[in-house]
Amino acid sequence: MKRLETVLFPAADADYLSLRWVRGSGLQGRRDHLGDLRLTLSADRPHGIRFVDKPGYCLILGEAGSRSYRIQDPGERVNPRLFDASRPPPAGGAGTGTGTGTGTGTGTGTGTGTGTGETGVPAIAAAAALRDLALYDCQHRTILGAAGGLRGRLRTAPDTWLPWALVTAAIALDGTTYRFVAQADDKGEFALDLTGLPRPDPGPLSVALRVRATAGLSPDRPPDPDAFGDYRISADGSAAGLQADIDVQIDAFGDILKLGELLVAPSG
């Protein structure tokens, strides 16, 4: 026998979160939602928290506002990352939305929902925060397309690699600047794909590289890229050459530039 009940949640309760997976790698300025990518949150979840994992997004039910969550892809297509639910989302990355499901229960508040049966997913108030959460392709799963790309490795000292850093390439063509992002892996290696770059006139391409990271990154612990700051980068591998960004040359459209090891250090 099925029964219909009303489930009430406070409409202003921001602890009910909806995280939508978006691709952070590659050409910037587009909203590439990873609807075909299924992720899971770590098993060491706090007591009293419920996760509902769906293709393309995840719902967090409970006291989510002061916790960090480990997000990982069983298929290893994207790098693992931490999400700090207490930090406001980056500018342009927030919105409002609704989540729906089935369930039973009672409560008080101004939001309403309905459910059937005795188990399932509680309905979520319309005021639940919908956040686009950027995820970055694994270096070893990145395929450099017809436009070519860059490969390299980030180090902070001899034989000391910088894991998980974000590398941005900026290319100016015909008055438009195209930006591409890649995330280094746990060994500091990155592969930056330039797919989406329009084919320019024949000749070399000038690429400006920048790096963002934070001190204390560990290969064994996923980072929270939203907390990264600017790093300096050296083209010649010397400390004297460290600067906010460096310019490198790709010989022709479609080529793959191998940069080797790049010395980096925190700014300031």
C-alpha positions in Angstrom: 0.0 0.0 0.0 1.3 3.4 -0.9 0.6 6.6 1.1 1.0 10.3 0.3 2.6 12.6 2.9 3.7 16.2 3.0 7.4 16.9 3.8 8.2 20.4 5.1 11.6 22.1 5.1 12.5 25.7 5.9 12.7 27.5 2.6 15.6 29.7 3.8 17.7 26.8 5.0 20.9 27.0 2.9 22.2 23.8 4.3 20.4 21.9 1.6 22.8 22.1 -1.3 22.7 21.0 -4.9 26.2 20.6 -6.5 26.2 20.6 -10.3 29.4 19.2 -12.0 30.9 21.5 -14.6 34.2 21.1 -16.6 36.9 23.4 -15.3 39.5 22.2 -17.9 40.0 23.5 -21.4 38.6 26.6 -23.0 37.1 29.0 -20.5 33.9 31.0 -20.8 31.6 28.1 -21.5 29.3 26.1 -19.3 30.1 22.5 -20.1 28.0 20.5 -17.7 29.2 17.0 -17.1 25.9 15.3 -17.4 27.5 12.0 -18.4 29.9 11.9 -15.5 28.9 10.1 -12.3 30.8 11.1 -9.1 30.6 10.0 -5.5 31.4 11.8 -2.3 33.8 10.1 0.1 32.7 7.5 2.5 34.0 9.4 5.5 31.0 11.6 5.5 29.9 13.4 8.7 27.2 11.8 10.8 23.7 12.9 9.9 24.5 13.9 6.3 22.8 12.3 3.4 24.2 12.4 -0.1 22.1 11.7 -3.2 24.4 11.1 -6.2 23.0 11.5 -9.6 24.5 11.8 -13.1 25.6 15.4 -13.5 24.9 16.6 -9.9 24.7 15.7 -6.3 22.3 16.7 -3.5 23.6 17.1 0.1 20.9 16.9 2.8 21.6 18.1 6.3 23.9 20.5 8.1 26.2 21.1 5.1 27.3 24.7 5.8 30.4 24.2 7.9 31.9 21.0 6.4 34.3 20.0 3.7 33.6 17.1 1.4 35.9 14.9 -0.7 34.6 14.5 -4.3 36.0 11.7 -6.4 35.2 10.1 -9.8 35.3 6.3 -9.8 36.2 6.3 -13.5 39.3 8.6 -12.8 38.3 11.0 -15.6 38.6 14.0 -13.3 40.9 14.8 -10.4 39.6 14.4 -6.8 38.9 17.6 -5.0 37.6 19.0 -1.7 34.6 21.3 -1.5 34.2 23.7 1.4 30.4 24.1 1.8 30.9 27.1 4.2 32.8 29.2 1.5 30.6 31.3 -0.8 30.8 30.1 -4.4 33.0 32.1 -6.8 31.4 35.0 -8.6 29.2 33.8 -11.5 29.1 30.3 -10.1 26.0 30.4 -7.9 22.3 30.4 -8.5 19.1 29.0 -7.2 17.3 25.8 -8.1 15.2 22.9 -6.9 15.8 19.3 -6.3 13.0 16.7 -6.3 12.5 13.2 -5.1 10.4 10.9 -2.9 10.3 10.4 0.8 8.3 10.7 4.0 8.7 12.7 7.2 7.4 15.7 9.1 8.8 19.0 10.1 8.0 22.7 10.2 8.8 25.6 7.9 7.7 27.5 4.8 8.8 25.2 2.0 6.7 22.2 1.0 7.2 19.0 -0.9 5.4 15.7 -1.4 6.6 12.1 -1.3 5.3 8.6 -1.8 6.3 5.4 0.0 8.3 5.0 3.2 11.9 5.5 1.8 13.6 7.7 -0.7 14.9 11.2 -1.1 13.3 14.1 0.7 12.0 17.0 -1.4 14.1 20.1 -1.1 12.9 23.7 -0.7 13.2 26.0 -3.7 15.7 28.2 -1.8 18.3 25.4 -1.8 21.6 26.7 -3.2 22.5 25.4 -6.7 26.3 25.6 -7.1 28.3 24.9 -10.2 31.4 23.0 -9.0 34.4 23.0 -11.4 36.1 19.7 -11.9 39.4 19.2 -13.8 40.4 16.5 -16.1 43.1 14.0 -15.0 46.4 14.7 -16.8 46.8 11.1 -17.9 43.3 11.1 -19.4 43.7 14.4 -21.3 43.8 14.0 -25.1 45.4 16.9 -26.9 43.3 17.6 -30.0 43.9 19.0 -33.4 44.7 22.5 -32.0 47.7 21.1 -30.1 48.6 22.0 -26.6 51.3 22.1 -23.9 52.8 19.6 -21.5 55.0 20.3 -18.5 55.8 19.6 -14.9 55.8 22.1 -11.9 58.5 22.0 -9.2 59.2 24.1 -6.2 62.7 22.8 -5.6 64.9 20.1 -7.1 62.9 16.8 -7.1 60.0 18.5 -5.3 56.9 18.7 -7.4 53.8 20.9 -6.9 50.7 18.8 -7.1 47.2 19.9 -8.1 48.1 23.4 -9.3 46.0 25.1 -11.9 47.8 26.2 -15.1 46.2 28.9 -17.3 47.3 29.7 -20.9 46.2 32.9 -22.5 46.4 33.4 -26.3 45.4 36.7 -28.0 44.0 36.4 -31.5 42.4 39.1 -33.6 41.5 41.2 -30.5 40.1 38.3 -28.5 42.0 36.5 -25.6 41.3 32.8 -25.3 42.0 31.2 -21.9 42.6 27.5 -21.3 43.0 25.7 -17.9 44.6 22.5 -16.9 45.2 21.0 -13.4 48.5 19.3 -12.6 48.2 15.8 -11.2 49.6 14.4 -7.9 53.1 14.4 -9.5 53.0 18.0 -10.8 52.5 17.0 -14.4 50.0 18.8 -16.6 48.6 18.6 -20.1 46.9 21.7 -21.5 44.5 21.1 -24.4 43.9 24.0 -26.8 40.7 22.6 -28.4 38.4 25.4 -29.2 41.2 27.8 -30.3 40.4 29.2 -33.8 42.9 28.4 -36.5 45.1 31.5 -36.8 47.3 32.7 -39.7 50.4 30.6 -40.3 53.2 31.2 -37.9 54.1 30.8 -34.2 51.6 31.3 -31.3 52.5 33.4 -28.3 51.1 31.9 -25.0 51.1 33.5 -21.6 51.2 31.0 -18.7 50.1 31.6 -15.2 49.9 29.2 -12.2 47.6 29.2 -9.2 48.1 26.9 -6.1 48.5 27.1 -2.4 51.1 26.2 0.1 51.0 22.7 1.8 49.4 20.8 -1.1 49.9 17.1 -0.6 49.8 14.4 -3.4 47.7 12.3 -1.0 45.0 14.9 -0.2 42.7 16.4 -2.8 42.8 20.3 -2.9 40.1 22.9 -2.8 41.0 24.9 -6.0 38.6 27.7 -4.9 41.1 28.6 -2.2 44.1 28.9 -4.6 46.2 32.0 -5.0 48.7 33.3 -7.6 52.1 31.7 -7.9 55.2 33.0 -9.7 56.7 31.0 -12.5 60.2 30.9 -14.1 60.9 30.3 -17.7 64.6 29.5 -17.3 64.3 27.5 -14.1 66.1 30.0 -11.9 64.8 31.8 -8.8 65.9 35.1 -10.3 63.6 34.4 -13.2 60.4 34.0 -11.2 57.6 36.3 -12.4 53.8 36.5 -12.4 53.6 34.9 -15.9 55.8 33.8 -18.7 55.5 33.9 -22.4 56.3 30.8 -24.5 56.1 30.1 -28.2 54.3 27.3 -30.0 55.8 26.9 -33.5 52.5 26.4 -35.3 48.8 25.7 -34.7 48.4 22.0 -33.9 51.9 21.5 -32.4 52.5 20.2 -28.9 55.0 22.2 -26.9 56.9 20.2 -24.2 58.0 22.6 -21.6 59.8 20.2 -19.3 60.2 21.3 -15.6 59.0 24.8 -14.6 60.1 26.3 -11.3 57.2 27.9 -9.4 56.9 29.7 -6.0 54.2 31.5 -4.0 53.7 35.2 -4.8 54.8 37.7 -2.2 
